[in-house]
Amino acid sequence: MPSDTVDHALLRHHGDVDARPGMLDFAVNVQGSAPPPWLRARLAARLDDLGRYPSAVDHDAARAAVATRHGRLADEVLLLSGAAEGFALLPRLTPRLAALVHPSFTEPELALRDAGVPVTRVLLDRPYVLDPAVVPESADLVVLGNPTNPTSVLHPAATIRALRRPGRVIVVDEAFMDAIPGEPESLAGAAGPDVLVLRSLTKTWALAGLRCGYFLGDPALLDRLAHGRPHWPLGTLQLEAIRATATPAALAESDARAHTLAVRRATMIRRLTAVGVEVHTPAAGPFLLLRIPEGETVRTRLAERGIAVRRADTFPGLGPDHLRVAVRGDAEVDRLLEGLRTVMRTPEAGRRRRPGGPA
């Protein structure tokens, strides 16, 4: 797709734009409003160290912790100032043609386009299941999410491996994989010269304001990504957070949270469906893709009532009837359903067609 046909403002859109302070937030996929007390305590204990530059000891300890967590070697880990930095580094791989599997998070496409990398979109139709054969053979970089934002589709690891070709690098954005019990279909522990796995700590641990993540992959690829980064690319508190959330106790807590999310997601699907909202299933992530007639009007009306949901027409392949909502607890869902019942009855929402029609 030629770059002059792409709206870069839409590619740059993020859910936090849809949520103003004080709103009930279904637009942003962060779990909770702050890190858990034990993590806050570990971060607070390092505040007296902020007068010194981040140490190599802290960096190496954090990298070793991540390596142990995934059964990798330390040189197969590249620590990042959030997954967003990982996307910004992708142009350093100098691909001839990057294939972006959509609908999906748009930040990697934006980073590649801004760097002048030729991009082609692989648009999946409902049910958004990936067929490796639809990816152009000429693409030497393939980027996809797993589970995919916003469809909540979990692609089999075998399907992703089937994308491998000589000279091709596959980048798998697993930002939400730790929200799935047992992390099925993850490639994080799989060594290979042509697969890069991107992980984020932002969502599960409510660290959006700190920016923590990492790449896992072949050392030669990671060296290419890291070339030219500034000194001290991560701060002391970021390194501490990465190390703290890779411990066995933290992983057990993360898995428990994932089980809770699975129960909440199933309940939320049932309750949304009961009020006439079309929910895309199967869903594996901590968010759901909805389709509601006059969805953009519904979103605006909900915002007027203090409820933020994420517009989804900014994701390639989706339209203004699509919305994305984070999985939340019963009390929050009660308010969402009350709001939906109200706004879907208004003339502006205009239920002119029934959910369940063609995509």
C-alpha positions in Angstrom: 0.0 0.0 0.0 1.6 3.3 -1.0 2.5 5.5 1.9 0.5 8.5 0.5 -2.7 6.6 1.0 -2.1 6.1 4.7 -3.4 8.4 7.5 -0.4 8.6 9.9 -2.6 10.2 12.5 -4.7 7.1 12.7 -1.6 4.9 12.9 -0.5 7.0 15.9 -3.8 6.7 17.7 -3.6 5.0 21.1 -6.3 4.1 23.6 -5.2 6.6 26.2 -6.5 9.3 24.0 -10.0 7.9 24.4 -9.8 7.9 28.3 -9.8 11.2 30.2 -9.0 11.4 33.9 -11.9 10.4 36.0 -13.6 8.2 33.4 -14.4 4.6 33.8 -11.6 3.2 31.6 -12.3 0.4 29.2 -10.1 2.0 26.5 -6.7 1.2 27.9 -5.5 -2.4 28.5 -3.5 -1.7 31.6 -4.6 -3.9 34.6 -5.2 -1.7 37.6 -4.2 1.9 38.3 -0.8 1.3 39.9 1.7 -1.5 40.5 1.0 -3.9 43.4 2.3 -2.9 46.8 5.3 -5.2 46.8 6.5 -3.9 43.4 6.0 -0.3 44.5 8.0 -1.0 47.6 10.9 -2.4 45.5 10.8 0.6 43.3 10.6 3.0 46.2 13.7 1.4 47.8 15.7 2.4 44.8 14.8 6.1 44.9 18.0 7.0 46.8 20.0 5.5 43.9 18.7 8.0 41.4 21.6 10.4 42.0 23.8 7.8 40.2 23.7 6.6 36.6 22.2 3.2 36.1 24.8 0.6 36.8 26.0 -2.2 34.5 25.5 -4.5 37.5 21.7 -3.6 37.5 21.5 -4.0 33.8 23.2 -7.4 33.7 21.1 -8.6 36.7 17.8 -7.6 35.0 18.9 -9.2 31.7 19.9 -12.4 33.5 16.6 -12.5 35.3 14.7 -12.3 32.0 16.9 -14.9 30.5 16.2 -17.3 33.4 12.5 -16.6 33.2 12.3 -17.7 29.6 15.0 -20.3 29.5 17.2 -18.2 27.3 20.8 -17.1 27.4 21.6 -13.6 28.6 22.8 -12.5 25.2 19.4 -13.4 23.8 17.8 -10.6 25.7 17.6 -7.0 24.8 16.1 -4.8 27.5 13.9 -2.0 26.2 12.3 1.2 27.5 8.9 -0.2 26.7 7.7 -2.2 23.8 7.4 1.0 21.9 11.1 1.3 21.8 11.3 -2.1 20.3 9.1 -1.1 17.4 11.2 2.1 16.9 14.3 -0.1 16.5 12.8 -2.4 13.8 14.0 -0.2 10.9 17.6 -1.0 11.9 17.0 -4.4 10.4 16.9 -2.6 7.0 14.1 -4.8 5.5 13.4 -4.6 1.8 9.7 -5.2 2.4 7.9 -5.4 5.7 4.6 -7.3 5.9 2.3 -6.2 8.7 -0.5 -8.6 9.6 -3.7 -6.7 10.4 -6.0 -5.9 12.1 -3.4 -5.3 14.7 -1.6 -2.7 16.7 -0.4 0.1 14.4 2.7 1.3 16.1 5.2 -1.0 14.3 3.8 0.0 10.9 4.1 3.7 11.8 7.8 3.2 12.9 8.6 1.4 9.7 6.8 3.9 7.4 8.4 6.9 9.2 11.8 5.3 8.5 11.0 4.9 4.8 10.7 1.1 4.9 8.4 -0.3 2.2 5.3 -1.8 3.9 2.6 -4.1 2.7 -0.5 -4.9 4.8 -1.8 -8.4 5.1 -5.5 -7.8 5.9 -7.2 -10.8 7.5 -11.0 -11.2 7.3 -13.1 -12.5 10.1 -12.4 -14.7 12.0 -9.0 -13.1 11.6 -7.2 -16.4 11.4 -3.7 -16.3 9.9 -2.9 -18.4 6.8 0.9 -18.2 6.2 0.3 -18.4 2.4 -1.3 -14.9 2.3 2.0 -13.3 3.4 4.0 -12.2 0.3 7.0 -14.4 -0.3 9.0 -11.2 -1.0 8.5 -9.9 2.5 11.8 -10.2 4.5 10.2 -8.9 7.7 6.9 -10.0 9.0 5.3 -8.4 12.1 2.2 -9.8 13.9 0.7 -9.7 17.4 0.0 -12.8 19.5 -2.6 -12.6 21.0 -3.5 -9.9 18.5 -4.7 -6.4 19.5 -7.6 -5.7 19.0 -9.2 -9.0 17.8 -8.0 -11.1 20.8 -7.1 -13.9 18.5 -4.4 -16.3 19.6 -2.5 -17.7 16.7 -1.0 -21.2 17.0 2.8 -21.2 17.4 3.0 -23.7 14.5 1.3 -21.2 12.2 3.8 -18.5 13.1 6.7 -20.9 12.6 5.2 -21.7 9.1 6.0 -18.1 8.2 9.7 -18.8 8.3 11.6 -18.4 5.1 15.3 -18.0 4.2 16.4 -14.4 4.8 13.1 -13.5 6.5 12.8 -12.2 10.1 9.6 -12.7 12.0 8.7 -10.3 14.8 6.0 -11.5 17.2 4.5 -8.9 19.5 3.6 -10.9 22.7 2.7 -7.9 24.8 -0.4 -9.6 26.1 0.8 -13.2 26.2 1.4 -13.1 30.0 -2.4 -12.4 30.4 -3.1 -15.9 29.2 -2.8 -18.8 31.7 0.3 -20.9 30.9 1.2 -18.6 28.0 0.2 -21.2 25.3 1.5 -20.6 21.8 4.3 -18.4 23.0 7.6 -18.4 21.2 9.5 -16.6 23.9 11.4 -19.7 24.9 12.2 -20.8 21.4 15.7 -20.1 20.2 16.1 -19.4 16.5 18.1 -17.1 14.2 15.0 -15.6 12.5 12.4 -15.0 15.2 12.2 -12.0 17.5 9.7 -12.0 20.4 8.7 -8.7 22.0 7.4 -8.6 25.5 5.9 -5.8 27.6 5.5 -5.4 31.4 3.2 -2.4 31.0 -0.1 -4.1 31.1 0.0 -6.8 33.7 2.0 -4.8 36.2 0.5 -1.3 35.6 3.8 0.2 34.6 2.6 2.3 31.7 4.3 5.4 33.2 7.6 3.6 33.6 8.0 1.9 30.2 9.5 -1.6 30.5 9.9 -4.4 28.0 12.4 -6.5 26.1 13.2 -8.4 22.9 14.1 -12.1 22.9 16.0 -13.4 19.9 19.3 -14.3 18.3 22.2 -12.2 19.6 23.2 -11.2 16.1 19.7 -9.7 15.4 19.7 -8.0 18.8 23.1 -6.5 18.1 21.7 -4.9 15.0 18.7 -3.5 16.9 20.9 -2.2 19.7 23.5 -0.5 17.4 23.5 3.2 18.0 21.4 3.3 21.1 22.4 6.0 23.7 24.2 5.3 26.9 21.9 4.1 29.7 18.9 3.4 27.5 17.0 2.2 30.6 16.9 3.9 34.0 17.4 2.4 37.4 13.8 2.0 38.2 13.1 0.3 34.9 15.8 -2.2 35.5 14.5 -2.9 39.0 11.0 -3.4 37.7 12.2 -5.8 35.0 14.2 -7.8 37.5 11.4 -7.8 40.1 8.7 -9.1 37.8 10.8 -12.0 36.5 11.0 -13.8 39.9 9.1 -17.1 40.5 6.8 -15.3 43.0 6.0 -12.6 40.4 5.4 -15.2 37.7 3.0 -17.1 40.0 1.1 -13.9 40.7 1.0 -13.1 37.0 -0.5 -16.5 36.2 -3.1 -16.1 38.9 -4.1 -12.8 37.4 -4.3 -14.5 34.0 -6.8 -17.1 35.4 -8.9 -14.3 36.9 -8.9 -12.5 33.6 -10.1 -15.6 31.8 -13.0 -15.9 34.1 -13.9 -12.3 33.8 -13.6 -12.4 30.0 -16.0 -15.3 29.7 -18.5 -13.6 32.0 -18.1 -10.3 30.1 -18.7 -12.0 26.7 -21.9 -13.6 28.0 -23.2 -10.4 29.5 -22.4 -8.2 26.4 -24.0 -10.8 24.1 -27.1 -10.8 26.3 -27.7 -7.1 25.6 -27.3 -7.5 21.9 -23.7 -6.6 21.4 -21.7 -8.7 18.9 -18.5 -9.9 20.5 -15.7 -11.4 18.4 -14.9 -14.9 19.6 -12.9 -17.0 20.4 -11.1 -14.4 22.4 -7.9 -15.1 24.3 -6.6 -11.6 25.4 -7.5 -9.2 28.1 -9.7 -7.2 25.7 -12.6 -7.8 23.4 -13.5 -6.6 19.9 -17.1 -5.5 19.6 -19.2 -4.6 16.7 -22.2 -2.3 17.3 -24.2 -0.5 14.7 -23.3 3.2 14.8 -20.4 2.3 17.0 -18.7 5.6 16.8 -21.9 7.3 18.0 -22.2 4.8 20.8 -18.6 5.5 21.8 -19.2 9.2 21.9 -22.4 8.8 24.0 -20.7 6.5 26.4 -17.9 9.1 26.8 -20.5 11.7 27.7 -21.6 9.4 30.5 -18.0 9.0 31.8 -17.2 5.6 30.2 -14.2 5.3 27.9 -14.1 2.6 25.2 -11.5 2.4 22.5 -12.4 3.3 18.9 -11.2 0.5 16.7 -11.5 2.0 13.2 -7.9 3.1 13.5 -6.9 -0.6 13.1 -6.5 -1.4 9.4 -9.4 -3.6 8.3 -11.9 -2.5 10.9 -14.6 0.2 10.6 -16.5 2.8 12.7 -18.9 0.1 14.0 -15.9 -1.6 15.8 -15.0 -0.9 19.4 -12.5 -2.4 21.7 -13.0 -2.9 25.5 -10.7 -4.0 28.2 -11.7 -7.0 30.3 -12.9 -5.6 33.7 -14.6 -6.9 36.8 -18.3 -7.2 37.4 -18.8 -3.8 39.0 -17.2 -2.0 36.1 -19.1 -4.1 33.6 -22.4 -3.3 35.3 -21.8 0.4 34.5 -20.7 -0.4 30.9 -23.9 -2.4 30.3 -26.1 0.3 31.9 -24.5 2.8 29.6 -24.8 0.6 26.5 -28.5 -0.1 27.3 -29.1 3.7 27.4 -27.1 4.8 24.4 -28.2 2.0 22.1 -31.8 3.0 22.6 -31.2 6.6 21.5 -32.1 7.7 18.0 -28.5 8.7 17.4 -27.3 5.2 18.0 -30.0 4.1 15.6 -30.1 0.3 15.8 -30.9 0.2 12.1 -29.4 -3.3 11.6 -29.1 -6.3 13.7 -25.7 -7.5 15.0 -24.3 -10.5 13.3 -24.4 -9.3 9.7 -21.5 -9.4 7.3 -18.2 -7.9 8.4 
